Amino acid sequence: MGDLRVAVDAGGTFTDVCIYDAKTQDIRVTKVPSTPDNPREAVVNGVERGEIDLKDVELFFHGTTVATNALITRRFPKASLVTTEGFRDVIEIRDGTKDNLWDAYKDVTGPYIRRRDRFEVPERVDYAGRVVTPLDESAARALAQKLKRRETTTIAVCFLNSFANADNERRMKEILEEEIPDASVTTSAEVLPEIFEHDRFHTAVANTVLGPLVSKYVEDLDGRLTDDGYTSDLLLLHSGGGSMTPPLAKQFPVRLAASGIAAGAIAAKHIAEQCGLNNAVGLDMGGTSTDISMVNDGELRITNQWEVEYGHPITFPSIEVLTIGAGGGSLAHVDVAGALRNGPESAGAVPGPVCYERGGDQPTNTDANLILRRLGEDLADGALQLNRDDAEKAITEVIGEPLGLSSEQAAQAILRVANANMADAVRLVSIRRGLDPRDFALIAFGGAGALHGAEVAKELGIPTVVVPPNPGVTSAMGCLLVDIQHDLSRMYSAPASEVDVEDLERQYREMEAEAADRLRQEKVADDDIILQRGISMRYFGQWRSLQVTMGHGQEALQQAVETFHEEHERQFAFRQDDNPVEVYQVHLRAVGKTPRPTFTPATASDAPLPEAKHVREVYFDGTWHSTPIFDRAQLHCGVEFDGPAVVEQLDATTLVPPGARATVDEWMNIRMQVARKGDDS
Amino acid sequence: MAPRQDNTLDPVTFEVLKNAFATSVDLMSEQILRTCYSFVIYSRDFSSALCDAEGNTVMQGSADIAVHVGTLHFQCKAVIEEFEDDINPGDVFAVNDPYRGGTHLNDVSFIRPIFSEGEIIGFAQNKGHWADIGGNVPGSFDVNATTHFSEGLRITPVRVWHHGRFVHDVAQLLVSNTRAPDQAMGDLYAQSEATAVCEREVLRLVDKYSKDTVVKAMQETQDYVERTVLKSLEGLPHGEWETVDYIDFDPAVGEGLVPIRIKLTLDGQGIHYDLTGSAAAVATFLNSGYGTTHSAIYAGTKTFFPDVPLNSGFYRAVTAEIGDEGTVVNAGWPHAVTGFCSGPYEKVMNGIFELWSAIMPERAMACAFNLEYLLIGGNDERQREAPYFMWYDWMAGGWGGRRTKDGSSATSPVFGTGLAVQPVEGQERLNPVLTSRHQISIDSGGPGRYRGGCGVEKGGVLTDVDKSVMSYCCDRGRSVTWGVDGGLPSVPHGVWLNKGTSHERYLGATFSNVEVKAGDSFTRPSAGGGGFGDPLDRPTEEVLEDVIDEYVSVERAELDYGVVIIVNDPDVDDYDVDEDATQRTRESIRRQRHAWLDASPQEVAQQYRDGSIALHDVLRRYGVILDWGTGELFEKSTQQYRESLRQRSSSHWS
């Protein structure tokens, strides 16, 4: 075993590789094209390109889109569903809603298991877990025989109210396994013992259909890495912001869906921590979209409500990320009534912005940045030449002429609308949680984040912007920073005043035993296990619950109730002390600590500001400004400079607008003060 | 592209403020969803709006329920009229009055003025459906109500916060008139607080952009929407289009469908509707006030302009003549209107779908299933105190077949596509009702070249109940969901009690306060969507796929589509199409089907009573309307329904 820690983050287009050397504390980064048809290839290619000898690798982290892509394309092996008589269509009826409320031609996508592959069996449990109708064993066996004839081996068993009593589900599983020797059977209660059939069935079904595919992928990759000399466990990044080893990933493959989105948020949290910032917004802006995450009191916001596609909920804790259609390639246009619009349509990789000369003729944010010379005409050290004339022509025709603006004014208008849209999205994620964005710092990364970060921050009244050293590959670094983590939950429904504290303690103990068991299976040493209790509560009669932390001991519940009142007031501006509080669910987060990279801060030098590569005219606030263009590699720790300035590097361009002051901190981040705190203009 | 007018904001400021208004309203919706007490609100039966100083709507929430569209400005104006210059910072008003542009009594609006420099610049409004608002029946859906007095509490504009102080006595009066006062008080708080979120956001914009700019942007956002609609009409033909759809019956008149007539005119100046000639108000609660009729008109139209934001600019471009008070579409005081959502609302929306289908064939669609609510109220004997329970249930159903694809199955009603069906496990925890099935019903989609979406069947058993009654708010038990362009109808709505037992009863598609006891079972379907195009033109392989998935039965594949399926081994989905027999069957249907629509209704009714033909045949082949329980013939309804079938279906057959 050696000193390297490697993270491979496979995205839709590129697979990023981040290599950390624990001895030297150096980080190296490389990129290879993704290989969607055989995702393992890109991982192997990335290892090769990074010149990594797997024998030297202590930990190998991997974020993958295998699960996400399989769910979107529906390319997974045939699976069947066995369910309570009368409830064959829970996953097709869903809750009936549509995401596009008004377009009668836009439908929600179909269920993961077709109706012909969904079967019923007589059985019924009531809300309290009492068996109303015992499982009809002969019918169950006959059904198993039928499934065998149909050559289905991947089966989900989802019975009504199984969160309250899973006996019938378990018995059905046994019968299926007896009759179909090579069957792989999942029950809904073992995946997610929570109320609401639609959410539980969907989560279990997604988990089931991904099983064979993810198992095979993980096994193949694990085998290949082992063959090549890696001796430890492969660590797979999951959407909850932790990782899992292959045996658990095979058991809970659905947790790998959205693994890609989590990495950027984790990186944002890491950078915030390094900078000593308790509250930060992560703005990960790429070519077609922007992912916004929130670090509040040092923790990422977590949600239980997410999905890969609308109508197919996956009810596992996931890092809350809001994705909006605003990226470098977002298209600007003047609509039928003469308003200037920006996104969500995007030029994508093909045809791309006009200035890429790949056939695009609709102006994008990238074109606008080029017109204003915020972006240089040579990108990636000259590997990409941008055509400013074409961009100018497109912006003039599409935006400038209809609105009576010069090309510069039109470009600036495009960017202001884009930045305001991103600011609105940040407002939505913060204010809906009762948080004021002005109390946050903005961490700007992704291919385009550093170009827009300062102006988005100004729009929001956010005083500080942090641009990490390698904005384009920051997400991959996030993969290096995760612990092993499992999230368990149980229903626990009772008025807080009537809870039997010992019974509650027993529930936590049982979950803790199960969680510790999982972690030991993953070879986590007992000293590295951290167990965190949580509890969800609501005012009696309310529908949504709020999760708060839960301590130990006799007083813990009382304290949690007080925390609940406070949190309700903070998030929603009111509390109701007279209204009884009801416990709804108990939660446990089990963490197996993984060695974290340590970074040595750079030492500030008082060397003078390096000379600019050159000076060019850049457009800000309605006029051209002579602006120094710096090479990021030349900027040493401790250097300070005022805007306007542009900092260029291989994977990003950082914009320091007039009035902003920039420094390079000890982690080699560019930190900008763009406004006074609370100065909202 | 339209030239911008003089005196306008610069394009960036305008776009930024327009989007910021949307965010400020959506934040209000986010908060209400997280803090509400009514499960109806939680299921997304609510809406939010920012109105200007005159009460005109500047922006509605992006995920608002369709049915509230175009009513929020009326409610805001009612508050302004009522209180005039006695509106103060820190005030919050409540209103639900359907005769002041409200929807029905359950929908309670909370309205907060937004002040800047001592002057009102706008109003923040949140409207949510309370689970109960008093009246004769639990859930306040009294089908047999003829006036609002038996429907529940009518709230004309009142103040519940005054200068920032809670007006406890008034709030207490409101909630004390409901069956669930604690819950209602919770919602009163939650909704009022939600309006403060919008106020805060708008004031932030004022700080940043100045009061004048924000006020101007409120007006320009409305102008923008009006301009967008007018521009979108360019290139569409001018002319007049007419249709008629029906409510099942008016008990005061007797058997016979109740017409709602809609005329659409496009003249290049806007979109104009005329509903005069619609029937007199009915002696049930299936009437509509002016607010909800306008809502149906706006929501129906918006379906064909899905990307246009909703505000008063839309209401300027779309005008309607709804005639004098006293009709089913403009009921007026004191007619009962709570059931508007199942009655005129659905008919106006679907009628508008049909009219626009002719103008924009690329968005054409047949009729969708009808909104339905089943309510059971009584005492829950599972608990010692036997508290009052309200099992209040609505279903997804099928939408109409479309120009290029089948209708959408098991989808929320056109009344609100964001209205979520409740999870059975949640319902069972709260109510002594055990659901025995909740699944797609076979053969429920109207046959067509493109099949209507499938409806759903839901049934249950009452377990530990006492003193319980059941009510049903629906329609289209007789005016059955229709097909277009040669497509056929789906199936009727209606509730069965103890179906399949010796004391089976068909209760129909609207009824109120039927006594039920422990052990009783009930079931009802939601209709599928109407078919689009001639079912005999549907490719046999598509019919076969439907048979494999059991959306269509082997029997009805032959009877409705003329496709003869050979069943080899259904356990492994092994079926074949008998192509020769199919060709013969299709020819035979083609020869006879016009004559079927002239068959003696009495004989058809008799065959149904004998059990020799199925309900599907009575409707789809013969166009005959019966009491589906007794088999009694409704002669006048049959005549009207056959006329509709001839127009919408048979006239399109080759």
Chai-1 contact restraints between the chains, C-beta under 6 A:
chainA,res_idxA,chainB,res_idxB,connection_type,confidence,min_distance_angstrom,max_distance_angstrom,comment,restraint_id
A,G86,B,S436,contact,1.0,0.0,6.0,A-B,restraint_1
A,G86,B,R437,contact,1.0,0.0,6.0,A-B,restraint_2
A,R88,B,Q439,contact,1.0,0.0,6.0,A-B,restraint_3
A,D89,B,Q439,contact,1.0,0.0,6.0,A-B,restraint_4
A,D89,B,I440,contact,1.0,0.0,6.0,A-B,restraint_5
A,I93,B,A396,contact,1.0,0.0,6.0,A-B,restraint_6
A,I93,B,A410,contact,1.0,0.0,6.0,A-B,restraint_7
A,I93,B,V456,contact,1.0,0.0,6.0,A-B,restraint_8
A,D95,B,A420,contact,1.0,0.0,6.0,A-B,restraint_9
A,D95,B,V421,contact,1.0,0.0,6.0,A-B,restraint_10
A,G96,B,A396,contact,1.0,0.0,6.0,A-B,restraint_11
A,G96,B,T411,contact,1.0,0.0,6.0,A-B,restraint_12
A,G96,B,S412,contact,1.0,0.0,6.0,A-B,restraint_13
A,G96,B,V421,contact,1.0,0.0,6.0,A-B,restraint_14
A,T97,B,S412,contact,1.0,0.0,6.0,A-B,restraint_15
A,T97,B,G418,contact,1.0,0.0,6.0,A-B,restraint_16
A,T97,B,A420,contact,1.0,0.0,6.0,A-B,restraint_17
A,K98,B,T417,contact,1.0,0.0,6.0,A-B,restraint_18
A,L101,B,T417,contact,1.0,0.0,6.0,A-B,restraint_19
A,L101,B,G418,contact,1.0,0.0,6.0,A-B,restraint_20
A,W102,B,K302,contact,1.0,0.0,6.0,A-B,restraint_21
A,W102,B,P306,contact,1.0,0.0,6.0,A-B,restraint_22
A,D103,B,P306,contact,1.0,0.0,6.0,A-B,restraint_23
A,A104,B,T303,contact,1.0,0.0,6.0,A-B,restraint_24
A,A104,B,M365,contact,1.0,0.0,6.0,A-B,restraint_25
A,D107,B,S408,contact,1.0,0.0,6.0,A-B,restraint_26
A,R115,B,D549,contact,1.0,0.0,6.0,A-B,restraint_27
A,R116,B,I548,contact,1.0,0.0,6.0,A-B,restraint_28
A,R116,B,D549,contact,1.0,0.0,6.0,A-B,restraint_29
A,R116,B,D573,contact,1.0,0.0,6.0,A-B,restraint_30
A,Y127,B,E428,contact,1.0,0.0,6.0,A-B,restraint_31
A,Y127,B,R429,contact,1.0,0.0,6.0,A-B,restraint_32
A,K146,B,D571,contact,1.0,0.0,6.0,A-B,restraint_33
A,R149,B,D571,contact,1.0,0.0,6.0,A-B,restraint_34
A,R149,B,V572,contact,1.0,0.0,6.0,A-B,restraint_35
A,R150,B,V572,contact,1.0,0.0,6.0,A-B,restraint_36
A,N161,B,E425,contact,1.0,0.0,6.0,A-B,restraint_37
A,I195,B,E425,contact,1.0,0.0,6.0,A-B,restraint_38
A,F196,B,P423,contact,1.0,0.0,6.0,A-B,restraint_39
A,F196,B,E425,contact,1.0,0.0,6.0,A-B,restraint_40
A,E197,B,P423,contact,1.0,0.0,6.0,A-B,restraint_41
A,E197,B,V424,contact,1.0,0.0,6.0,A-B,restraint_42
A,E197,B,E425,contact,1.0,0.0,6.0,A-B,restraint_43
A,H198,B,P423,contact,1.0,0.0,6.0,A-B,restraint_44
A,V334,B,M1,contact,1.0,0.0,6.0,A-B,restraint_45
A,V336,B,T228,contact,1.0,0.0,6.0,A-B,restraint_46
A,V336,B,K231,contact,1.0,0.0,6.0,A-B,restraint_47
A,A337,B,A2,contact,1.0,0.0,6.0,A-B,restraint_48
A,A337,B,Y224,contact,1.0,0.0,6.0,A-B,restraint_49
A,A337,B,R227,contact,1.0,0.0,6.0,A-B,restraint_50
A,A337,B,T228,contact,1.0,0.0,6.0,A-B,restraint_51
A,A337,B,K231,contact,1.0,0.0,6.0,A-B,restraint_52
A,G338,B,M1,contact,1.0,0.0,6.0,A-B,restraint_53
A,G338,B,A2,contact,1.0,0.0,6.0,A-B,restraint_54
A,G338,B,R4,contact,1.0,0.0,6.0,A-B,restraint_55
A,A339,B,E15,contact,1.0,0.0,6.0,A-B,restraint_56
A,A339,B,Y224,contact,1.0,0.0,6.0,A-B,restraint_57
A,L340,B,P11,contact,1.0,0.0,6.0,A-B,restraint_58
A,L340,B,E15,contact,1.0,0.0,6.0,A-B,restraint_59
A,P402,B,M1,contact,1.0,0.0,6.0,A-B,restraint_60
A,L403,B,P11,contact,1.0,0.0,6.0,A-B,restraint_61
A,A413,B,P11,contact,1.0,0.0,6.0,A-B,restraint_62
A,A413,B,V12,contact,1.0,0.0,6.0,A-B,restraint_63
A,R416,B,V12,contact,1.0,0.0,6.0,A-B,restraint_64
A,V417,B,V12,contact,1.0,0.0,6.0,A-B,restraint_65
A,V417,B,E15,contact,1.0,0.0,6.0,A-B,restraint_66
A,A420,B,V16,contact,1.0,0.0,6.0,A-B,restraint_67
A,D424,B,N19,contact,1.0,0.0,6.0,A-B,restraint_68
A,D424,B,T23,contact,1.0,0.0,6.0,A-B,restraint_69
A,R427,B,T23,contact,1.0,0.0,6.0,A-B,restraint_70
A,L428,B,T23,contact,1.0,0.0,6.0,A-B,restraint_71
A,I431,B,L27,contact,1.0,0.0,6.0,A-B,restraint_72
A,R432,B,L27,contact,1.0,0.0,6.0,A-B,restraint_73
A,R432,B,E30,contact,1.0,0.0,6.0,A-B,restraint_74
A,G541,B,Y37,contact,1.0,0.0,6.0,A-B,restraint_75
A,G541,B,Q183,contact,1.0,0.0,6.0,A-B,restraint_76
A,G541,B,G186,contact,1.0,0.0,6.0,A-B,restraint_77
A,Q542,B,Y37,contact,1.0,0.0,6.0,A-B,restraint_78
A,W543,B,Y42,contact,1.0,0.0,6.0,A-B,restraint_79
A,R544,B,R34,contact,1.0,0.0,6.0,A-B,restraint_80
A,F572,B,Q31,contact,1.0,0.0,6.0,A-B,restraint_81
A,F572,B,T35,contact,1.0,0.0,6.0,A-B,restraint_82
A,A573,B,E193,contact,1.0,0.0,6.0,A-B,restraint_83
A,F574,B,E193,contact,1.0,0.0,6.0,A-B,restraint_84
A,D680,B,K208,contact,1.0,0.0,6.0,A-B,restraint_85
A,S681,B,K208,contact,1.0,0.0,6.0,A-B,restraint_86
